[in-house]
Amino acid sequence: MDQLSTTLSALADPTRRAIIARLAAGEATVNELAAPFDMSLPAVSKHLKVLERAGLISRGRNAQWRPCRLEARPMKEIADWIEPYRRFWDGSFDRLESYLQEIQGKESDQG
């Protein structure tokens, strides 16, 4: 599987997206990451392994503390891939806005 597919697959799960959102605020331990979820530590660890294999997080080692941290590179690859679609939607919304203004102008002229 290519890197983009691996990244998107890892982010398909809402628990993993929540973990990524938490790590965007800074490093955290497995216990800190597990706190908001109603699941076992082994279940959270499985989610972390998926994120780690996708390159979205890394784990450090500081004595007994193994902080997890967000790795931004795969997220940039997603942003780069989706950029042309964002431009498409921006253009579509701009055309819709112009059309609505045109219609409103015609209604004002008739009223």
Backbone as ProteinMPNN parsed JSONL, in Angstrom:
{"seq_chain_A": "MDQLSTTLSALADPTRRAIIARLAAGEATVNELAAPFDMSLPAVSKHLKVLERAGLISRGRNAQWRPCRLEARPMKEIADWIEPYRRFWDGSFDRLESYLQEIQGKESDQG", "coords_chain_A": {"N_chain_A": [[0.853, -1.176, 0.0], [0.544, 2.24, -0.787], [2.039, 5.238, 0.679], [0.22, 7.421, 1.061], [-2.278, 6.115, 1.007], [-1.966, 4.431, 3.22], [-1.78, 6.34, 5.267], [-4.294, 7.645, 5.055], [-5.95, 5.477, 5.599], [-5.236, 4.918, 8.256], [-6.232, 7.199, 9.453], [-8.908, 6.881, 9.144], [-10.33, 5.944, 11.279], [-12.257, 7.124, 14.004], [-11.298, 7.206, 16.667], [-8.533, 7.167, 16.36], [-8.237, 9.566, 14.98], [-8.973, 11.328, 17.003], [-6.902, 10.899, 18.803], [-4.76, 11.89, 17.299], [-5.568, 14.572, 17.177], [-5.322, 15.259, 19.881], [-2.548, 14.943, 20.213], [-1.674, 17.009, 18.649], [-1.623, 19.123, 20.338], [0.596, 18.658, 21.835], [3.18, 16.476, 23.224], [2.296, 13.281, 24.682], [1.608, 10.706, 27.085], [0.822, 7.173, 26.846], [-1.133, 6.55, 28.74], [-2.234, 9.107, 29.191], [-3.271, 9.597, 26.655], [-5.143, 7.57, 26.518], [-7.017, 8.237, 28.43], [-9.511, 9.75, 27.736], [-11.064, 7.793, 26.532], [-13.266, 4.982, 26.517], [-11.92, 2.384, 26.765], [-9.599, -0.371, 26.873], [-6.101, -0.203, 27.877], [-4.452, -1.856, 26.216], [-6.036, -1.83, 23.882], [-5.941, 0.869, 23.128], [-3.211, 1.009, 22.691], [-3.013, -0.575, 20.398], [-4.242, 1.094, 18.528], [-2.36, 3.154, 18.575], [-0.157, 1.831, 17.483], [-1.001, 1.448, 14.85], [-1.098, 4.121, 14.006], [1.575, 4.764, 14.329], [2.835, 2.998, 12.493], [1.882, 4.152, 10.184], [3.355, 6.398, 10.163], [2.455, 8.655, 11.41], [2.727, 9.22, 14.078], [5.34, 9.248, 16.565], [7.31, 7.531, 18.981], [9.005, 8.39, 21.846], [11.73, 7.817, 24.155], [12.237, 8.119, 27.459], [13.636, 7.331, 30.137], [11.375, 5.58, 32.034], [9.265, 6.748, 30.847], [7.463, 7.014, 27.909], [6.939, 9.091, 25.674], [4.458, 10.015, 23.252], [4.44, 11.539, 20.081], [3.276, 13.828, 17.61], [3.783, 13.427, 14.143], [4.36, 15.378, 11.425], [4.784, 15.124, 8.65], [3.304, 13.074, 7.072], [0.754, 14.233, 7.182], [1.096, 16.555, 5.733], [1.438, 15.465, 3.219], [-1.165, 14.565, 2.735], [-2.489, 17.036, 2.709], [-1.257, 18.215, 0.482], [-2.146, 16.473, -1.507], [-4.899, 16.919, -1.459], [-5.217, 19.56, -2.124], [-5.744, 20.431, -4.916], [-8.444, 19.76, -5.06], [-9.566, 21.366, -3.128], [-9.199, 23.83, -4.343], [-10.921, 23.42, -6.499], [-13.422, 23.284, -5.156], [-13.49, 25.845, -3.965], [-13.597, 27.424, -6.294], [-16.048, 26.502, -7.291], [-17.817, 27.393, -5.3], [-17.418, 30.139, -5.547], [-18.459, 30.556, -8.118], [-21.121, 29.833, -7.614], [-21.841, 31.818, -5.776], [-21.661, 34.093, -7.429], [-23.689, 33.479, -9.267], [-25.94, 33.453, -7.573], [-25.963, 36.132, -6.762], [-26.485, 37.31, -9.209], [-29.075, 36.326, -9.742], [-30.46, 37.447, -7.561], [-30.135, 40.112, -8.205], [-31.684, 40.286, -10.542], [-34.19, 39.719, -9.466], [-34.51, 41.94, -7.823], [-34.622, 43.954, -9.736], [-37.044, 43.361, -10.921], [-38.828, 43.71, -8.884]], "CA_chain_A": [[0.0, 0.0, 0.0], [1.348, 3.462, -0.837], [2.036, 6.017, 1.924], [-1.014, 8.191, 1.188], [-3.34, 5.164, 1.361], [-1.711, 4.01, 4.601], [-2.124, 7.473, 6.131], [-5.749, 7.83, 5.054], [-6.527, 4.32, 6.288], [-5.022, 5.115, 9.694], [-7.081, 8.304, 9.907], [-10.318, 6.54, 8.919], [-10.938, 5.611, 12.563], [-12.445, 8.332, 14.82], [-10.439, 7.175, 17.851], [-7.187, 7.577, 15.941], [-8.272, 11.017, 14.692], [-8.992, 12.022, 18.3], [-5.54, 10.805, 19.329], [-3.97, 12.856, 16.526], [-5.971, 15.919, 17.627], [-4.719, 15.478, 21.203], [-1.105, 15.098, 20.054], [-1.398, 18.321, 18.042], [-1.399, 20.041, 21.458], [1.874, 18.341, 22.46], [3.455, 15.084, 23.564], [1.461, 12.679, 25.716], [1.851, 9.3, 27.36], [-0.284, 6.285, 26.472], [-2.19, 6.744, 29.743], [-2.9, 10.394, 28.912], [-4.043, 9.441, 25.417], [-6.239, 6.626, 26.76], [-7.958, 8.765, 29.423], [-10.869, 10.103, 27.306], [-11.731, 6.692, 25.852], [-13.764, 3.863, 27.305], [-11.305, 1.168, 26.214], [-8.426, -0.824, 27.614], [-4.804, 0.299, 27.413], [-4.012, -2.603, 25.034], [-6.791, -1.376, 22.705], [-5.356, 2.159, 22.745], [-1.887, 0.698, 22.147], [-3.198, -1.044, 19.018], [-4.464, 2.298, 17.717], [-1.078, 3.858, 18.468], [0.704, 1.085, 16.558], [-1.462, 1.771, 13.491], [-0.646, 5.491, 13.728], [3.036, 4.733, 14.228], [3.168, 2.366, 11.211], [1.555, 5.116, 9.129], [4.287, 7.521, 10.273], [1.749, 9.823, 11.949], [3.251, 9.497, 15.415], [6.565, 8.563, 16.961], [7.384, 7.354, 20.431], [10.329, 8.611, 22.404], [12.037, 7.018, 25.342], [12.857, 8.938, 28.491], [13.545, 6.418, 31.278], [10.158, 4.775, 31.926], [8.258, 7.547, 30.141], [7.569, 6.883, 26.45], [5.976, 10.053, 25.113], [4.067, 9.952, 21.845], [4.41, 12.877, 19.479], [2.739, 13.915, 16.263], [4.722, 13.611, 13.037], [3.563, 16.181, 10.485], [5.036, 14.849, 7.227], [2.18, 12.439, 6.362], [-0.369, 15.164, 7.103], [1.395, 17.456, 4.616], [1.157, 14.715, 1.992], [-2.623, 14.622, 2.552], [-2.826, 18.415, 2.329], [-0.804, 18.408, -0.899], [-3.012, 15.691, -2.383], [-6.266, 17.447, -1.481], [-5.185, 20.96, -2.553], [-6.495, 20.702, -6.154], [-9.884, 19.632, -4.797], [-9.949, 22.588, -2.404], [-9.324, 24.889, -5.356], [-12.146, 23.123, -7.232], [-14.58, 23.697, -4.356], [-13.463, 27.302, -3.86], [-14.097, 27.932, -7.567], [-17.474, 26.18, -7.371], [-18.544, 28.302, -4.408], [-17.351, 31.471, -6.148], [-19.443, 30.581, -9.215], [-22.45, 29.807, -7.007], [-22.071, 33.147, -5.224], [-21.924, 34.986, -8.56], [-25.005, 33.131, -9.795], [-26.955, 33.927, -6.614], [-26.01, 37.594, -6.857], [-27.151, 37.604, -10.48], [-30.505, 36.06, -9.553], [-30.984, 38.456, -6.644], [-30.19, 41.364, -8.958], [-32.839, 40.214, -11.431], [-35.4, 39.825, -8.637], [-34.602, 43.328, -7.388], [-35.034, 44.748, -10.889], [-38.455, 43.066, -11.212], [-39.646, 44.054, -7.727]], "C_chain_A": [[0.902, 1.243, 0.0], [1.153, 4.282, 0.446], [0.735, 6.796, 2.109], [-2.169, 7.28, 1.61], [-3.19, 4.693, 2.804], [-2.127, 5.104, 5.576], [-3.639, 7.647, 6.209], [-6.449, 6.679, 5.765], [-6.397, 4.475, 7.802], [-5.956, 6.186, 10.246], [-8.573, 8.018, 9.72], [-11.052, 6.258, 10.23], [-11.071, 6.861, 13.44], [-11.59, 8.359, 16.085], [-9.042, 7.641, 17.49], [-7.151, 9.055, 15.587], [-8.276, 11.82, 15.99], [-7.604, 11.999, 18.937], [-4.641, 11.81, 18.615], [-4.287, 14.282, 16.976], [-5.349, 16.231, 18.981], [-3.221, 15.726, 21.069], [-0.729, 16.401, 19.356], [-1.133, 19.371, 19.12], [-0.073, 19.775, 22.164], [1.996, 16.872, 22.803], [2.531, 14.595, 24.668], [1.853, 11.228, 25.898], [0.646, 8.476, 26.889], [-1.439, 6.459, 27.454], [-2.949, 8.045, 29.511], [-3.767, 10.291, 27.661], [-5.262, 8.556, 25.627], [-7.343, 7.228, 27.63], [-9.36, 9.08, 28.889], [-11.684, 8.935, 26.731], [-12.157, 5.605, 26.821], [-13.248, 2.571, 26.668], [-10.056, 0.85, 27.011], [-7.151, -0.185, 27.063], [-4.281, -0.515, 26.225], [-4.754, -2.172, 23.764], [-6.245, -0.039, 22.207], [-3.983, 1.927, 22.126], [-1.979, 0.197, 20.711], [-3.439, 0.135, 18.084], [-3.154, 3.05, 17.514], [-0.132, 3.148, 17.495], [0.303, 1.353, 15.11], [-0.965, 3.159, 13.099], [0.87, 5.532, 13.541], [3.469, 4.101, 12.897], [2.894, 3.305, 10.039], [2.491, 6.327, 9.164], [3.66, 8.777, 10.851], [2.188, 10.186, 13.36], [4.589, 8.796, 15.575], [6.551, 8.47, 18.475], [8.823, 7.523, 20.871], [10.577, 7.668, 23.559], [12.82, 7.915, 26.296], [12.682, 8.175, 29.799], [12.301, 5.546, 31.098], [9.075, 5.486, 31.113], [8.49, 7.433, 28.651], [6.572, 7.833, 25.811], [5.696, 9.798, 23.634], [4.045, 11.38, 21.32], [3.904, 12.776, 18.05], [3.871, 14.108, 15.265], [3.938, 14.227, 11.882], [3.71, 15.778, 9.015], [3.873, 14.158, 6.518], [0.956, 13.354, 6.225], [-0.152, 16.149, 5.954], [1.121, 16.761, 3.292], [-0.342, 14.697, 1.692], [-3.031, 16.011, 2.072], [-2.426, 18.69, 0.881], [-1.722, 17.678, -1.881], [-4.39, 16.342, -2.534], [-6.336, 18.883, -2.008], [-5.929, 21.215, -3.868], [-8.011, 20.623, -5.955], [-10.395, 20.844, -4.025], [-10.128, 23.733, -3.39], [-10.59, 24.685, -6.185], [-13.361, 23.617, -6.454], [-14.627, 25.207, -4.182], [-14.025, 27.922, -5.133], [-15.582, 27.678, -7.719], [-18.295, 27.123, -6.499], [-18.529, 29.73, -4.946], [-18.36, 31.594, -7.287], [-20.871, 30.589, -8.671], [-22.791, 31.182, -6.446], [-22.401, 34.144, -6.341], [-23.317, 34.739, -9.131], [-26.115, 33.638, -8.871], [-27.079, 35.445, -6.637], [-26.731, 38.021, -8.131], [-28.663, 37.421, -10.34], [-31.138, 37.117, -8.646], [-31.094, 39.809, -7.336], [-31.389, 41.406, -9.896], [-34.132, 40.352, -10.649], [-35.609, 41.257, -8.168], [-35.084, 44.228, -8.515], [-36.528, 44.552, -11.174], [-39.367, 43.552, -10.089], [-39.933, 45.473, -7.651]], "O_chain_A": [[1.906, 1.283, 0.71], [0.213, 4.044, 1.203], [0.198, 6.828, 3.216], [-2.954, 7.647, 2.484], [-4.18, 4.571, 3.526], [-2.756, 4.823, 6.596], [-4.2, 7.781, 7.297], [-7.441, 6.894, 6.461], [-7.34, 4.195, 8.542], [-6.418, 6.085, 11.383], [-9.409, 8.837, 10.101], [-12.28, 6.331, 10.274], [-10.095, 7.592, 13.607], [-11.195, 9.436, 16.531], [-8.433, 8.42, 18.224], [-6.159, 9.734, 15.854], [-7.65, 12.877, 16.067], [-7.184, 12.984, 19.545], [-3.851, 12.504, 19.255], [-3.383, 15.103, 17.136], [-4.895, 17.353, 19.207], [-2.676, 16.611, 21.728], [0.412, 16.851, 19.46], [-0.496, 20.389, 18.853], [0.348, 20.572, 23.002], [1.034, 16.114, 22.688], [2.044, 15.378, 25.483], [2.37, 10.593, 24.978], [-0.411, 9.024, 26.577], [-2.598, 6.509, 27.044], [-4.175, 8.078, 29.624], [-4.87, 10.837, 27.617], [-6.297, 8.759, 24.993], [-8.487, 6.775, 27.573], [-10.336, 8.705, 29.539], [-12.878, 9.089, 26.473], [-11.486, 5.345, 27.819], [-14.012, 1.78, 26.115], [-9.526, 1.696, 27.73], [-7.124, 0.308, 25.935], [-3.715, 0.069, 25.301], [-4.164, -2.153, 22.684], [-6.103, 0.163, 21.001], [-3.629, 2.577, 21.142], [-1.115, 0.51, 19.892], [-2.905, 0.173, 16.976], [-2.869, 3.528, 16.416], [0.611, 3.804, 16.765], [1.164, 1.472, 14.238], [-0.469, 3.353, 11.989], [1.377, 6.258, 12.685], [4.376, 4.615, 12.242], [3.589, 3.259, 9.024], [2.423, 7.187, 8.286], [4.259, 9.851, 10.793], [2.037, 11.33, 13.787], [4.927, 7.878, 14.827], [5.866, 9.234, 19.156], [9.735, 6.888, 20.342], [9.74, 6.83, 23.894], [13.907, 8.398, 25.981], [11.682, 8.358, 30.494], [12.191, 4.839, 30.096], [8.077, 4.871, 30.738], [9.585, 7.719, 28.168], [5.471, 7.42, 25.445], [6.585, 9.416, 22.873], [3.675, 12.311, 22.035], [4.088, 11.762, 17.377], [4.807, 14.866, 15.517], [2.956, 13.648, 11.418], [2.823, 16.075, 8.214], [3.477, 14.612, 5.445], [0.21, 13.251, 5.251], [-1.105, 16.534, 5.278], [0.632, 17.382, 2.349], [-0.747, 14.802, 0.534], [-3.823, 16.145, 1.14], [-3.174, 19.325, 0.138], [-2.036, 18.197, -2.951], [-4.975, 16.316, -3.617], [-7.427, 19.367, -2.31], [-6.704, 22.17, -3.924], [-8.766, 21.342, -6.61], [-11.519, 21.297, -4.241], [-11.079, 24.509, -3.293], [-11.263, 25.653, -6.538], [-14.23, 24.287, -7.012], [-15.706, 25.795, -4.246], [-14.839, 28.843, -5.066], [-16.309, 28.536, -8.219], [-19.351, 27.598, -6.918], [-19.517, 30.452, -4.816], [-19.04, 32.613, -7.41], [-21.736, 31.278, -9.213], [-23.911, 31.661, -6.622], [-23.323, 34.947, -6.203], [-24.04, 35.686, -9.442], [-27.112, 34.188, -9.338], [-28.183, 35.98, -6.542], [-27.498, 38.983, -8.125], [-29.437, 38.273, -10.776], [-32.225, 37.619, -8.935], [-32.033, 40.565, -7.087], [-32.038, 42.443, -10.031], [-35.066, 41.016, -11.098], [-36.74, 41.741, -8.118], [-35.861, 45.155, -8.286], [-37.199, 45.482, -11.62], [-40.555, 43.781, -10.315], [-40.615, 45.916, -6.727]]}, "name": "protein", "num_of_chains": 1, "seq": "MDQLSTTLSALADPTRRAIIARLAAGEATVNELAAPFDMSLPAVSKHLKVLERAGLISRGRNAQWRPCRLEARPMKEIADWIEPYRRFWDGSFDRLESYLQEIQGKESDQG"}
